[in-house]
């Protein structure tokens, strides 16, 4: 089974405190062009657009997600179709949801799903939020303690780096704030933190007192 290709499904989900579900006002948008390196196919499932991306053994079952964007639907269309009121004008946070179905040798199918951190789709709010473009480390030893440099935008002197360990179904197991060096916030585009992790599955979140992601 390990040598068989798989199909990664991508759609846009909700980011509120309720159960994860497809977002009514935002859909995934298929991106094509010369700069896009990953092939994809778009399908419609129960009025939700789903992007299908191949995972191939020759690529170690990895894919660069440069073929997906987030499209805002017109509020009037959704409100008329689903009887909504003004929820779409307020619900501007989404998650990218990734799902794959794996066939087992016994004939059963195992479905794996993971969702991204919340993504703010409001332009005004997004200008105030810390945004990470890249980080200097992708993994570190289990005890942590290594320096990680984050490059991005809107980093403030009160910004924090929080490491979050999650289990299945996005259940939070542990959350710890990383120590920042006194001179770590050099500009609004770079911040330095010390890694704090007990395993390589921890995620990090950058936030400030004004707003967070």
Backbone torsions as a table, in degrees:
resi	resn	phi	psi	omega
1	UNK	NA	-27.1	-175.5
2	UNK	-67.7	-22.9	-176.4
3	UNK	-90.3	-2.4	-178.2
4	UNK	-87.9	140.3	177.1
5	UNK	-69.1	154.9	178.5
6	UNK	-124.2	166.8	177.3
7	UNK	-117.0	120.6	176.7
8	UNK	-89.8	125.0	177.3
9	UNK	-100.7	135.9	-177.7
10	UNK	-130.0	128.8	174.2
11	UNK	-145.9	170.1	-177.1
12	UNK	-98.8	125.4	-177.9
13	UNK	-116.7	176.5	-179.0
14	UNK	-78.0	164.0	-179.0
15	UNK	-134.2	26.4	178.0
16	UNK	-93.6	-168.6	-175.5
17	UNK	-83.0	-6.0	179.1
18	UNK	-84.3	-179.1	-179.8
19	UNK	-62.4	144.2	179.7
20	UNK	-63.2	133.1	-179.3
21	UNK	-153.6	163.7	177.3
22	UNK	-59.5	140.2	-178.5
23	UNK	-78.7	136.8	-176.7
24	UNK	-76.9	-27.4	-171.8
25	UNK	-110.3	-3.8	179.1
26	UNK	-131.5	140.2	179.4
27	UNK	-131.3	156.7	173.5
28	UNK	-71.0	144.7	-179.8
29	UNK	-122.6	124.8	-179.1
30	UNK	-76.1	127.4	-179.5
31	UNK	-107.6	132.4	177.9
32	UNK	-128.8	167.8	178.4
33	UNK	140.0	176.7	-177.0
34	UNK	-66.7	-28.3	-177.3
35	UNK	-84.9	-6.5	-179.4
36	UNK	-90.7	123.4	-175.0
37	UNK	-99.4	-13.3	-174.5
38	UNK	-108.3	122.7	176.6
39	UNK	-71.3	152.8	-179.9
40	UNK	-153.8	163.3	179.3
41	UNK	-138.4	135.2	-176.3
42	UNK	-103.7	130.4	175.7
43	UNK	-126.7	164.8	178.8
44	UNK	-117.8	123.6	-178.7
45	UNK	-129.2	110.0	-179.1
46	UNK	52.5	49.9	179.0
47	UNK	67.3	11.9	177.6
48	UNK	-113.6	125.6	176.7
49	UNK	-75.3	132.6	179.4
50	UNK	-125.5	130.8	178.2
51	UNK	-97.6	127.0	178.6
52	UNK	-105.0	126.2	-175.4
53	UNK	-125.8	128.1	-178.6
54	UNK	-73.0	139.2	171.3
55	UNK	-113.1	114.6	-171.2
56	UNK	-109.5	142.9	178.0
57	UNK	-58.8	-35.8	-178.8
58	UNK	-67.9	-15.7	175.4
59	UNK	-105.9	19.8	-178.4
60	UNK	57.9	32.1	178.5
61	UNK	58.3	34.8	178.6
62	UNK	-117.8	154.6	178.4
63	UNK	-146.8	142.0	174.2
64	UNK	-88.2	120.6	-176.1
65	UNK	-87.6	75.3	176.0
66	UNK	-109.8	11.9	-176.0
67	UNK	-111.3	9.5	-174.3
68	UNK	-125.9	136.6	173.4
69	UNK	-130.5	178.8	179.8
70	UNK	-116.5	123.2	-177.1
71	UNK	-110.6	128.4	176.5
72	UNK	-87.9	123.1	176.9
73	UNK	-81.4	158.8	179.2
74	UNK	-70.4	130.9	-179.5
75	UNK	-57.3	-41.5	-175.5
76	UNK	-62.5	-38.7	179.8
77	UNK	-65.3	-43.8	-178.2
78	UNK	-70.9	-41.2	-178.7
79	UNK	-63.4	-38.8	179.1
80	UNK	-70.9	-36.3	-175.4
81	UNK	-77.0	-37.6	-173.6
82	UNK	-113.7	2.3	179.2
83	UNK	72.3	21.5	178.5
84	UNK	-74.1	167.7	176.9
85	UNK	-106.0	-103.7	179.6
86	UNK	-117.5	26.4	-176.9
87	UNK	-62.2	-37.4	-176.9
88	UNK	-65.1	-25.9	179.8
89	UNK	-76.9	-17.5	-178.8
90	UNK	-106.3	-30.8	-175.6
91	UNK	-88.8	83.4	-175.0
92	UNK	-107.9	10.4	179.0
93	UNK	-105.4	134.4	-177.2
94	UNK	-134.3	171.0	170.7
95	UNK	-131.3	145.5	168.8
96	UNK	-86.1	126.2	-176.3
97	UNK	-109.8	129.3	-179.2
98	UNK	-114.9	130.8	-176.8
99	UNK	-139.0	141.4	176.6
100	UNK	-140.7	141.9	177.8
101	UNK	-108.5	125.9	-175.9
102	UNK	-116.1	120.7	177.9
103	UNK	-78.4	134.1	179.9
104	UNK	-99.4	161.7	-178.6
105	UNK	-65.8	-22.5	180.0
106	UNK	-87.1	6.8	178.8
107	UNK	91.8	-8.7	178.9
108	UNK	-84.2	162.8	178.6
109	UNK	-121.8	129.5	177.4
110	UNK	-104.2	127.9	179.5
111	UNK	-106.2	127.1	178.5
112	UNK	-112.7	134.0	-178.5
113	UNK	-140.9	139.6	176.0
114	UNK	-143.3	148.3	-179.1
115	UNK	-120.2	149.2	179.5
116	UNK	-74.5	172.6	168.5
117	UNK	-64.2	157.6	178.9
118	UNK	-56.6	139.0	178.4
119	UNK	-114.5	125.3	179.7
120	UNK	-86.4	121.0	-177.3
121	UNK	-102.7	4.5	175.5
122	UNK	-88.5	124.2	-174.7
123	UNK	-62.4	-40.6	-178.3
124	UNK	-66.0	-44.0	-179.8
125	UNK	-69.8	-36.3	-177.3
126	UNK	-64.0	-28.6	180.0
127	UNK	-69.2	-18.9	-178.1
128	UNK	-97.6	-12.5	-174.2
129	UNK	-90.7	145.7	170.9
130	UNK	-63.2	138.4	-178.7
131	UNK	-130.3	122.3	-179.9
132	UNK	-96.5	121.3	176.6
133	UNK	-90.1	-39.7	179.1
134	UNK	-160.6	160.1	177.1
135	UNK	-130.3	154.2	-174.8
136	UNK	-77.9	-18.2	-179.3
137	UNK	-123.4	139.3	171.8
138	UNK	-106.0	-21.0	175.4
139	UNK	-155.5	163.5	-179.7
140	UNK	-152.9	167.3	176.9
141	UNK	-59.4	153.5	-176.0
142	UNK	-54.8	-39.8	-179.5
143	UNK	-68.7	-15.0	-178.0
144	UNK	77.3	-150.1	176.9
145	UNK	87.1	1.8	178.2
146	UNK	-93.8	156.4	-179.1
147	UNK	-83.9	131.9	177.1
148	UNK	-123.2	126.1	179.9
149	UNK	-101.8	127.1	178.6
150	UNK	-108.4	128.3	175.3
151	UNK	-109.3	136.7	-178.7
152	UNK	179.9	-140.2	-176.6
153	UNK	-140.2	158.4	171.7
154	UNK	63.4	29.9	173.8
155	UNK	-79.2	132.8	-179.1
156	UNK	-115.6	172.1	179.5
157	UNK	-68.5	-20.1	178.1
158	UNK	-98.8	11.7	179.8
159	UNK	-66.5	148.8	179.3
160	UNK	-127.4	151.4	172.4
161	UNK	-115.9	122.2	-176.3
162	UNK	-118.0	128.8	176.0
163	UNK	-96.3	128.4	-176.6
164	UNK	-122.0	128.2	174.9
165	UNK	-104.1	126.4	-177.0
166	UNK	-121.5	150.5	176.2
167	UNK	-104.0	-164.8	178.1
168	UNK	-63.7	153.5	-179.4
169	UNK	62.7	24.5	175.7
170	UNK	62.4	21.4	177.2
171	UNK	-70.9	130.9	-176.9
172	UNK	-82.1	122.4	179.1
173	UNK	-93.8	-38.6	-173.6
174	UNK	-156.4	145.1	177.8
175	UNK	-143.0	124.3	-179.9
176	UNK	-138.3	138.9	179.5
177	UNK	-83.8	134.9	-179.3
178	UNK	-82.5	149.6	174.8
179	UNK	-77.6	132.3	176.6
180	UNK	-102.7	139.0	177.1
181	UNK	-69.4	147.3	-177.0
182	UNK	-52.3	-35.6	-178.7
183	UNK	-105.5	23.1	-172.4
184	UNK	-72.6	-33.2	-179.6
185	UNK	-87.4	83.1	-176.8
186	UNK	-75.9	-46.7	177.9
187	UNK	-139.0	-178.0	178.0
188	UNK	-77.6	0.0	-176.2
189	UNK	-111.1	-6.0	-177.1
190	UNK	-146.8	142.2	178.0
191	UNK	-144.4	147.4	-178.6
192	UNK	-119.8	130.3	179.8
193	UNK	-132.9	158.5	174.6
194	UNK	-95.9	130.0	-178.3
195	UNK	-66.0	142.8	179.4
196	UNK	-139.2	98.7	-172.0
197	UNK	-149.8	142.1	173.1
198	UNK	-100.1	-11.6	174.7
199	UNK	-153.6	170.7	-175.9
200	UNK	-82.0	2.6	-179.1
201	UNK	-94.2	3.3	-177.9
202	UNK	-73.3	146.9	174.9
203	UNK	-105.8	158.9	174.2
204	UNK	-121.2	147.5	-179.6
205	UNK	-128.4	134.1	176.1
206	UNK	-104.2	129.9	-179.2
207	UNK	-143.3	167.9	174.2
208	UNK	-133.6	174.3	-179.5
209	UNK	-68.1	-27.3	-176.8
210	UNK	-80.2	-43.2	-176.5
211	UNK	-156.8	159.8	-178.0
212	UNK	-144.9	169.3	174.7
213	UNK	-122.4	NA	NA
